[in-house]
Amino acid sequence: MKTAPGAARPVTPASILAARLDDLVARAAGTGLEDELRAARDLAVGFDPYVESMTSPESPDLTALARATAAFDWRDAAGALEQEMLSGHVEGRFLAMLAHATHARRVLEVGMFTGYSALALAEALPDDGSVVALEIDPEVAAFAREQFAGSAAGRRIDVRVGPAGETLAALAGDAFDLVFIDADKAGYVEYLETILTTGLLAPGGLVAVDNTLMQGQPWAGPDTVNGRAIADFNAAVAADPRVEQVVVPLRDGITLIRETERSGARPSSGAVR
């Protein structure tokens, strides 16, 4: 296994803003704007570290998984994979809090990567709880399974390998209390529609969707395929009368979605499409 030491690159609106302000401080030396820019930079740079320091610590198993993910050289992996895809400490605790608050027993994760969020959710479930985690890449799934094997809560995770659309169709009617979507952005609309119309979401269940602020691209650019996909998804959800939602500006954005009425097997007018 190759290693790739070094800090993760900025991939959230707050971290990107902090990096840009840091660059401006250096360029503004001697211009009279340096002090003002430094104050703005410090406000942005300190945001994520402060939030993390005030959040309950992650478990030793999650720490080990995060370190293993950071140490692996993803340049040799198939597809556009990188350590920054890991959910991480604060988001993991947020998801665990959702599991506790919803009294979830059955959790579905669409897009697992190396398994940090799956393990964080599994740790929050009761002994008879379970996480069904979907992953398209068999090598990444094998990496995650190795991490789960050495963890106390790993036995609660059932990894399913294959295209998410096909796996979701096979799971139709198998209801889950909490669903976490963190897969290919172009598939978000289809995944949510399947979840809402095939009985995958239990009555009173909650859907959490990751990366819905996508590095600020939906409102600030640049115009990218993923940025457009997220902008389209957000607009579709906002216009869907079957659901209500809130966008939480945590990390790269998490949208929480609940049904306002049971949608049945057929999409209604204004459905997410």
SEFI-376879 format. One record per residue (C-alpha): residue number from 1; residue in three letters; x, y, z. Coordinates in steps of 0.05 Angstrom, whole numbers, padded with zeros to 5 digits. Example, Ala and Ser with C-alpha at 12.3 -4.5 7.8 and 13.67 -1.06 7.14 Angstrom:
<recs>
1:ALA:00246:-00090:00156;
2:SER:00273:-00021:00143;
</recs>
This chain:
<recs>
1:MET:00000:00000:00000;
2:LYS:00028:00067:-00020;
3:THR:00021:00127:00025;
4:ALA:00005:00199:00009;
5:PRO:00024:00242:00069;
6:GLY:00000:00314:00074;
7:ALA:-00061:00355:00093;
8:ALA:-00126:00347:00055;
9:ARG:-00141:00401:00005;
10:PRO:-00198:00451:00018;
11:VAL:-00263:00423:-00009;
12:THR:-00318:00458:00030;
13:PRO:-00343:00530:00023;
14:ALA:-00312:00550:00090;
15:SER:-00244:00518:00077;
16:ILE:-00241:00546:00006;
17:LEU:-00257:00615:00032;
18:ALA:-00205:00609:00086;
19:ALA:-00151:00588:00036;
20:ARG:-00168:00647:-00010;
21:LEU:-00167:00697:00046;
22:ASP:-00100:00669:00069;
23:ASP:-00072:00681:-00001;
24:LEU:-00100:00752:-00002;
25:VAL:-00068:00768:00065;
26:ALA:00000:00751:00036;
27:ARG:-00012:00791:-00027;
28:ALA:-00038:00852:00011;
29:ALA:00025:00862:00052;
30:GLY:00041:00936:00056;
31:THR:-00023:00958:00022;
32:GLY:-00061:00982:00084;
33:LEU:-00112:00926:00076;
34:GLU:-00071:00873:00109;
35:ASP:-00100:00880:00179;
36:GLU:-00172:00878:00155;
37:LEU:-00159:00819:00111;
38:ARG:-00123:00783:00167;
39:ALA:-00183:00792:00213;
40:ALA:-00229:00763:00159;
41:ARG:-00179:00707:00146;
42:ASP:-00175:00689:00220;
43:LEU:-00251:00687:00224;
44:ALA:-00255:00638:00166;
45:VAL:-00192:00596:00183;
46:GLY:-00214:00585:00255;
47:PHE:-00285:00564:00239;
48:ASP:-00276:00489:00224;
49:PRO:-00223:00476:00278;
50:TYR:-00268:00509:00331;
51:VAL:-00329:00469:00310;
52:GLU:-00288:00405:00312;
53:SER:-00258:00421:00381;
54:MET:-00327:00433:00410;
55:THR:-00356:00369:00382;
56:SER:-00354:00303:00420;
57:PRO:-00292:00263:00400;
58:GLU:-00295:00206:00350;
59:SER:-00285:00135:00372;
60:PRO:-00217:00101:00367;
61:ASP:-00244:00057:00311;
62:LEU:-00264:00118:00271;
63:THR:-00197:00151:00284;
64:ALA:-00163:00088:00257;
65:LEU:-00207:00087:00196;
66:ALA:-00194:00161:00181;
67:ARG:-00119:00150:00187;
68:ALA:-00120:00090:00141;
69:THR:-00159:00129:00089;
70:ALA:-00111:00188:00093;
71:ALA:-00050:00142:00087;
72:PHE:-00074:00106:00025;
73:ASP:-00050:00132:-00043;
74:TRP:-00116:00140:-00080;
75:ARG:-00081:00161:-00144;
76:ASP:-00075:00087:-00162;
77:ALA:-00148:00073:-00149;
78:ALA:-00199:00069:-00205;
79:GLY:-00242:00131:-00214;
80:ALA:-00235:00200:-00183;
81:LEU:-00224:00179:-00111;
82:GLU:-00189:00220:-00058;
83:GLN:-00183:00223:00018;
84:GLU:-00226:00286:00019;
85:MET:-00287:00243:00004;
86:LEU:-00285:00219:00076;
87:SER:-00343:00246:00117;
88:GLY:-00299:00260:00177;
89:HIS:-00306:00274:00251;
90:VAL:-00359:00329:00255;
91:GLU:-00403:00301:00200;
92:GLY:-00397:00232:00230;
93:ARG:-00420:00258:00298;
94:PHE:-00477:00296:00264;
95:LEU:-00501:00232:00229;
96:ALA:-00495:00193:00294;
97:MET:-00537:00247:00328;
98:LEU:-00590:00240:00274;
99:ALA:-00592:00165:00286;
100:HIS:-00601:00176:00361;
101:ALA:-00654:00230:00352;
102:THR:-00695:00189:00303;
103:HIS:-00687:00125:00345;
104:ALA:-00664:00092:00281;
105:ARG:-00655:00017:00278;
106:ARG:-00647:00008:00203;
107:VAL:-00602:00055:00164;
108:LEU:-00588:00057:00089;
109:GLU:-00526:00091:00062;
110:VAL:-00521:00105:-00013;
111:GLY:-00447:00114:-00027;
112:MET:-00400:00088:00026;
113:PHE:-00328:00102:00004;
114:THR:-00282:00076:00060;
115:GLY:-00338:00070:00110;
116:TYR:-00329:00128:00159;
117:SER:-00401:00150:00158;
118:ALA:-00426:00078:00157;
119:LEU:-00386:00062:00219;
120:ALA:-00406:00126:00254;
121:LEU:-00479:00108:00242;
122:ALA:-00469:00036:00263;
123:GLU:-00438:00059:00329;
124:ALA:-00501:00099:00344;
125:LEU:-00550:00041:00333;
126:PRO:-00576:-00008:00384;
127:ASP:-00548:-00079:00386;
128:ASP:-00601:-00104:00338;
129:GLY:-00593:-00045:00290;
130:SER:-00562:-00049:00221;
131:VAL:-00532:-00006:00166;
132:VAL:-00539:-00028:00093;
133:ALA:-00483:00009:00057;
134:LEU:-00480:00013:-00019;
135:GLU:-00414:00020:-00056;
136:ILE:-00400:00014:-00130;
137:ASP:-00325:00002:-00126;
138:PRO:-00307:-00069:-00102;
139:GLU:-00236:-00049:-00082;
140:VAL:-00261:00008:-00039;
141:ALA:-00313:-00038:-00009;
142:ALA:-00258:-00088:00008;
143:PHE:-00218:-00032:00041;
144:ALA:-00279:-00013:00083;
145:ARG:-00293:-00084:00103;
146:GLU:-00222:-00091:00129;
147:GLN:-00234:-00030:00174;
148:PHE:-00301:-00056:00198;
149:ALA:-00271:-00124:00216;
150:GLY:-00229:-00093:00270;
151:SER:-00285:-00050:00300;
152:ALA:-00337:-00067:00352;
153:ALA:-00396:-00039:00311;
154:GLY:-00372:-00066:00244;
155:ARG:-00415:-00128:00250;
156:ARG:-00477:-00083:00242;
157:ILE:-00456:-00061:00172;
158:ASP:-00479:-00100:00111;
159:VAL:-00440:-00077:00049;
160:ARG:-00473:-00085:-00018;
161:VAL:-00429:-00076:-00080;
162:GLY:-00457:-00052:-00146;
163:PRO:-00490:00007:-00181;
164:ALA:-00533:00044:-00130;
165:GLY:-00593:00047:-00176;
166:GLU:-00595:-00028:-00185;
167:THR:-00583:-00042:-00111;
168:LEU:-00638:00007:-00090;
169:ALA:-00687:-00027:-00138;
170:ALA:-00670:-00094:-00107;
171:LEU:-00683:-00066:-00037;
172:ALA:-00751:-00036:-00055;
173:GLY:-00801:-00045:00001;
174:ASP:-00747:-00057:00053;
175:ALA:-00760:00004:00097;
176:PHE:-00705:00045:00131;
177:ASP:-00712:00096:00187;
178:LEU:-00653:00138:00164;
179:VAL:-00623:00144:00094;
180:PHE:-00557:00178:00079;
181:ILE:-00542:00195:00006;
182:ASP:-00469:00210:-00011;
183:ALA:-00456:00180:-00080;
184:ASP:-00448:00206:-00151;
185:LYS:-00481:00274:-00154;
186:ALA:-00514:00263:-00222;
187:GLY:-00552:00205:-00191;
188:TYR:-00581:00243:-00132;
189:VAL:-00648:00259:-00164;
190:GLU:-00659:00187:-00185;
191:TYR:-00637:00159:-00117;
192:LEU:-00684:00204:-00078;
193:GLU:-00742:00189:-00124;
194:THR:-00731:00114:-00115;
195:ILE:-00728:00123:-00040;
196:LEU:-00792:00163:-00038;
197:THR:-00833:00118:-00084;
198:THR:-00813:00046:-00070;
199:GLY:-00823:00041:00005;
200:LEU:-00750:00049:00024;
201:LEU:-00765:00105:00073;
202:ALA:-00803:00083:00134;
203:PRO:-00861:00126:00158;
204:GLY:-00831:00185:00196;
205:GLY:-00763:00169:00167;
206:LEU:-00709:00220:00150;
207:VAL:-00664:00228:00089;
208:ALA:-00597:00264:00095;
209:VAL:-00562:00284:00031;
210:ASP:-00488:00303:00030;
211:ASN:-00451:00356:-00011;
212:THR:-00511:00399:-00025;
213:LEU:-00470:00462:-00021;
214:MET:-00416:00431:-00066;
215:GLN:-00357:00478:-00052;
216:GLY:-00402:00538:-00064;
217:GLN:-00410:00522:-00138;
218:PRO:-00487:00524:-00140;
219:TRP:-00486:00599:-00127;
220:ALA:-00414:00623:-00137;
221:GLY:-00385:00577:-00191;
222:PRO:-00345:00553:-00225;
223:ASP:-00393:00517:-00271;
224:THR:-00378:00443:-00265;
225:VAL:-00416:00379:-00278;
226:ASN:-00423:00364:-00203;
227:GLY:-00441:00436:-00187;
228:ARG:-00497:00436:-00239;
229:ALA:-00522:00368:-00214;
230:ILE:-00526:00393:-00143;
231:ALA:-00559:00458:-00164;
232:ASP:-00611:00419:-00203;
233:PHE:-00622:00371:-00145;
234:ASN:-00631:00427:-00095;
235:ALA:-00681:00462:-00140;
236:ALA:-00720:00398:-00151;
237:VAL:-00725:00383:-00077;
238:ALA:-00746:00455:-00061;
239:ALA:-00802:00450:-00112;
240:ASP:-00827:00381:-00091;
241:PRO:-00893:00385:-00053;
242:ARG:-00883:00316:-00022;
243:VAL:-00826:00337:00023;
244:GLU:-00799:00391:00068;
245:GLN:-00725:00403:00075;
246:VAL:-00671:00445:00108;
247:VAL:-00601:00456:00083;
248:VAL:-00551:00452:00140;
249:PRO:-00485:00490:00126;
250:LEU:-00443:00436:00157;
251:ARG:-00379:00419:00120;
252:ASP:-00399:00416:00046;
253:GLY:-00474:00421:00062;
254:ILE:-00524:00368:00086;
255:THR:-00597:00372:00067;
256:LEU:-00647:00339:00113;
257:ILE:-00711:00316:00079;
258:ARG:-00775:00288:00107;
259:GLU:-00840:00270:00073;
260:THR:-00900:00314:00089;
261:GLU:-00947:00258:00066;
262:ARG:-00937:00187:00044;
263:SER:-00923:00188:-00031;
264:GLY:-00943:00116:-00047;
265:ALA:-00914:00079:-00106;
266:ARG:-00925:00134:-00158;
267:PRO:-00892:00203:-00161;
268:SER:-00940:00261:-00155;
269:SER:-00940:00325:-00196;
270:GLY:-00878:00366:-00180;
271:ALA:-00840:00303:-00161;
272:VAL:-00765:00301:-00158;
273:ARG:-00745:00281:-00229;
</recs>
